[in-house]
Amino acid sequence: MSDMLGVVIGTQHYFVVGALLFTIGSTGLLLRRNTIVMFMCVELMLNAVNLTFVAFAKDLDDAAGQAAVFFTLIVAAAEVAVGLAIIVAIFRRRQGVTADDVDLMKG
Amino acid sequence: MNPVLFFVFAIIAVSGALGVVVARNPVHSALFLVMTMVTMAGFFLGLDAPLVAIVQIVVYASAIVVLFLFVIMLLGSDRGEPAFSSEHTFQRPVAILVGVASFVALLVLTLGHWQTGAHTAGGFPINAVPTVGGKTVSGAPATDAIRPLARVLFTRFAWPFEVTAVLLVVAVVGAVVLARRSQRPRRTETTA
């Protein structure tokens, strides 16, 4: 069953998936102008890194990699809470959450 | 992990990620994000990290995405906004170029020759046989995935673990302060 396709899934396969997700996330962050969707792209990038951490934990047989995922999760949760609060605060002032709307510091 | 399962999961995860970027409606983006997160939990299960997988679903796919959906619904930003910038026409090709370039760079790093540092003896092996007082427990399952994680979290990373509590408190207080409607009359804003 495990060699149905003639390939054994190793750590590198997970790294490729992680790289792909990270790149999609960063590209989306640059492409999109809706701040909420930009936040989702950041979450995507954090998740790609989490996948790499867990793959390394398995590869090196050390639970420290899984512990790192917990810290990433906590930072991500804090970031989303503060970030969405900032978006709500901006929306109160200027009725729009597009990144192009926030140009107060533009020269 | 089963290769068929891996490739199915990989396709679902990548298409979900593409959906987040491409979907015009932010609600659809959030739902695509759930798709990727749940698939990611499947990957974690395949990598002997069941607790991380469960936490991934509980925290990411539930709590964070529900928070996203709350804000989208609250602000009503799911209509009438251009998905991509119309002001900066050069932005799209540059973003795609940077994305492709960074993916190629990551791919070269991943598939090239790389090695990790020497593994120290004080590690926390995931698949260790559980022991009590130096003796192997007979009849206990050989793989106890949660115990090494708990051990590393409360020994080596005990101090960072405590600091995250402070971080979360600061984040909650900050979110409340930022999102609260101030009761005092707002000072008149000077328009530049």
Chai-1 contact restraints between the chains, C-beta under 6 A:
chainA,res_idxA,chainB,res_idxB,connection_type,confidence,min_distance_angstrom,max_distance_angstrom,comment,restraint_id
A,S2,B,N2,contact,1.0,0.0,6.0,A-B,restraint_1
A,M4,B,V4,contact,1.0,0.0,6.0,A-B,restraint_2
A,L5,B,P3,contact,1.0,0.0,6.0,A-B,restraint_3
A,V7,B,P3,contact,1.0,0.0,6.0,A-B,restraint_4
A,I9,B,M1,contact,1.0,0.0,6.0,A-B,restraint_5
A,I9,B,P3,contact,1.0,0.0,6.0,A-B,restraint_6
A,I9,B,F6,contact,1.0,0.0,6.0,A-B,restraint_7
A,Q12,B,T110,contact,1.0,0.0,6.0,A-B,restraint_8
A,F15,B,T110,contact,1.0,0.0,6.0,A-B,restraint_9
A,V16,B,T110,contact,1.0,0.0,6.0,A-B,restraint_10
A,V17,B,A10,contact,1.0,0.0,6.0,A-B,restraint_11
A,A19,B,L106,contact,1.0,0.0,6.0,A-B,restraint_12
A,A19,B,T110,contact,1.0,0.0,6.0,A-B,restraint_13
A,L20,B,V14,contact,1.0,0.0,6.0,A-B,restraint_14
A,L21,B,A17,contact,1.0,0.0,6.0,A-B,restraint_15
A,T23,B,G99,contact,1.0,0.0,6.0,A-B,restraint_16
A,T23,B,S102,contact,1.0,0.0,6.0,A-B,restraint_17
A,T23,B,F103,contact,1.0,0.0,6.0,A-B,restraint_18
A,I24,B,A17,contact,1.0,0.0,6.0,A-B,restraint_19
A,T27,B,A95,contact,1.0,0.0,6.0,A-B,restraint_20
A,T27,B,G99,contact,1.0,0.0,6.0,A-B,restraint_21
A,G28,B,V21,contact,1.0,0.0,6.0,A-B,restraint_22
A,L30,B,A95,contact,1.0,0.0,6.0,A-B,restraint_23
A,L31,B,A95,contact,1.0,0.0,6.0,A-B,restraint_24
A,R33,B,S85,contact,1.0,0.0,6.0,A-B,restraint_25
A,N34,B,P26,contact,1.0,0.0,6.0,A-B,restraint_26
A,I36,B,P26,contact,1.0,0.0,6.0,A-B,restraint_27
A,I36,B,I72,contact,1.0,0.0,6.0,A-B,restraint_28
A,V37,B,P26,contact,1.0,0.0,6.0,A-B,restraint_29
A,V37,B,S29,contact,1.0,0.0,6.0,A-B,restraint_30
A,M40,B,V20,contact,1.0,0.0,6.0,A-B,restraint_31
A,M40,B,S29,contact,1.0,0.0,6.0,A-B,restraint_32
A,M40,B,L33,contact,1.0,0.0,6.0,A-B,restraint_33
A,L44,B,A17,contact,1.0,0.0,6.0,A-B,restraint_34
A,N47,B,M40,contact,1.0,0.0,6.0,A-B,restraint_35
A,L51,B,F43,contact,1.0,0.0,6.0,A-B,restraint_36
A,V54,B,F44,contact,1.0,0.0,6.0,A-B,restraint_37
A,V54,B,L47,contact,1.0,0.0,6.0,A-B,restraint_38
A,V54,B,A49,contact,1.0,0.0,6.0,A-B,restraint_39
A,K58,B,L47,contact,1.0,0.0,6.0,A-B,restraint_40
A,K58,B,D48,contact,1.0,0.0,6.0,A-B,restraint_41
A,L60,B,H119,contact,1.0,0.0,6.0,A-B,restraint_42
A,D61,B,P125,contact,1.0,0.0,6.0,A-B,restraint_43
A,D61,B,I126,contact,1.0,0.0,6.0,A-B,restraint_44
A,D62,B,G123,contact,1.0,0.0,6.0,A-B,restraint_45
A,D62,B,F124,contact,1.0,0.0,6.0,A-B,restraint_46
A,A63,B,F124,contact,1.0,0.0,6.0,A-B,restraint_47
A,A63,B,I126,contact,1.0,0.0,6.0,A-B,restraint_48
A,A63,B,P148,contact,1.0,0.0,6.0,A-B,restraint_49
A,A63,B,L149,contact,1.0,0.0,6.0,A-B,restraint_50
A,A63,B,V152,contact,1.0,0.0,6.0,A-B,restraint_51
A,A64,B,V152,contact,1.0,0.0,6.0,A-B,restraint_52
A,Q66,B,A49,contact,1.0,0.0,6.0,A-B,restraint_53
A,Q66,B,V52,contact,1.0,0.0,6.0,A-B,restraint_54
A,Q66,B,L149,contact,1.0,0.0,6.0,A-B,restraint_55
A,A67,B,V152,contact,1.0,0.0,6.0,A-B,restraint_56
A,A67,B,L153,contact,1.0,0.0,6.0,A-B,restraint_57
A,A67,B,F157,contact,1.0,0.0,6.0,A-B,restraint_58
A,V69,B,V52,contact,1.0,0.0,6.0,A-B,restraint_59
A,L73,B,V59,contact,1.0,0.0,6.0,A-B,restraint_60
A,I74,B,T164,contact,1.0,0.0,6.0,A-B,restraint_61
A,A78,B,L167,contact,1.0,0.0,6.0,A-B,restraint_62
A,A78,B,L168,contact,1.0,0.0,6.0,A-B,restraint_63
A,A78,B,A171,contact,1.0,0.0,6.0,A-B,restraint_64
A,V80,B,I64,contact,1.0,0.0,6.0,A-B,restraint_65
A,V80,B,L67,contact,1.0,0.0,6.0,A-B,restraint_66
A,A81,B,A171,contact,1.0,0.0,6.0,A-B,restraint_67
A,A81,B,A175,contact,1.0,0.0,6.0,A-B,restraint_68
A,V82,B,A171,contact,1.0,0.0,6.0,A-B,restraint_69
A,V82,B,G174,contact,1.0,0.0,6.0,A-B,restraint_70
A,V82,B,A175,contact,1.0,0.0,6.0,A-B,restraint_71
A,L84,B,V71,contact,1.0,0.0,6.0,A-B,restraint_72
A,A85,B,A175,contact,1.0,0.0,6.0,A-B,restraint_73
A,A85,B,L178,contact,1.0,0.0,6.0,A-B,restraint_74
A,A85,B,A179,contact,1.0,0.0,6.0,A-B,restraint_75
A,I86,B,L178,contact,1.0,0.0,6.0,A-B,restraint_76
A,V88,B,A179,contact,1.0,0.0,6.0,A-B,restraint_77
A,A89,B,L178,contact,1.0,0.0,6.0,A-B,restraint_78
A,F91,B,L75,contact,1.0,0.0,6.0,A-B,restraint_79
A,V97,B,S77,contact,1.0,0.0,6.0,A-B,restraint_80
A,D100,B,E87,contact,1.0,0.0,6.0,A-B,restraint_81
